[in-house]
């Protein structure tokens, strides 16, 4: 009897080991991603290194996703193994600009303004695309400052972080940032690749080496704006090019920076057809005046100081707290990132990327 029980126990242990081994073999890259999650600032800021395939290629092959709901269903099916996830992009007000350092390096500044939320640096290395670092608003995935991705179960949701990004830079030195416009949501229908706001950013970072390639990708997609709002984008590259992407009555509008000009963006449209629609004109004036006064030349420190000058920390007319959640200076030439979290400009985190 003892021998029989022993054999049964050994068989059970072997079966368990086989199941565990099979599970690890199937999901080892996802587990590596989850194990890479770490908190880098007590404000509620994390980083993750994506090891698994986050499914952009298959999303493109199926024609994309024409709504947040369709994107959520895709992510549930392909990334988070059937677990329900949230995906809700709130109203936010932001600032972006391009400048050149005294050494001739091109930099891209970005403030992300919103009520207090957790953020995450997302490092990706796709097999079929460029490496990138991007910054995600992981409140979009259901996390809060009090309840972040700190447990194993919670970290499963970070597998969807590549699609919750708001700005970033790839290893070719191409940067992009998205900014809110309170207008009728863009919803194009031209029989092109269907993408939502954040999945479009994902495509640009993975597959555009410069501004013109990014513009071509925007021209080849149907934009379906997220969260019942509209958005515009600023893109900049290591060659000093910059452009703004806007949608006027569902039509794509591209505003390129001309030689000798500077370019910045806040939360109003700059296309001639609907110029000045929106808000943030006060921040825009500070950005443009500072850039022009310095002939577009700013050191990285100057750029961060300019972001501080246009940062926000106030209660708006609706009683909502609006504060700058992160300030980032991407060096498109040197491939570095300096980032400040939660308006704490005394603490700058610096990264040398893509080594």
Secondary structure, DSSP 4 states (H G I P E B T S, - for coil): -HHHHHHHHHHHHHHHHHHHHHHHHHHHHHHHHHHT-EEEETTTEEEEEE-S---HHHHHHTTB-SSHHHHHHHHHHHTSTT----------EEEEEEEE-TTS-EEEEEEEEESS--EEEEEE--TTS--EEEEEEGGGGT--SSS-S-SHHHHHGGGGGGGSEEEEEETTS-EEEEEEE-SSPPB--SSSEEEEHHHHHHHHHHH-SSHHHHHHHHHTEEEE-STT-EEEEEEE-TTS-EEEEEEETTEEEEEEPPTT---EE-EE--SGGGTT-EE-HHHHHHHHHHHHHTTTB--HHHHHHHHHHT--EEE-TTS-EEEEEEEEEEETTTTEEEEEETT-TT--EEEE---
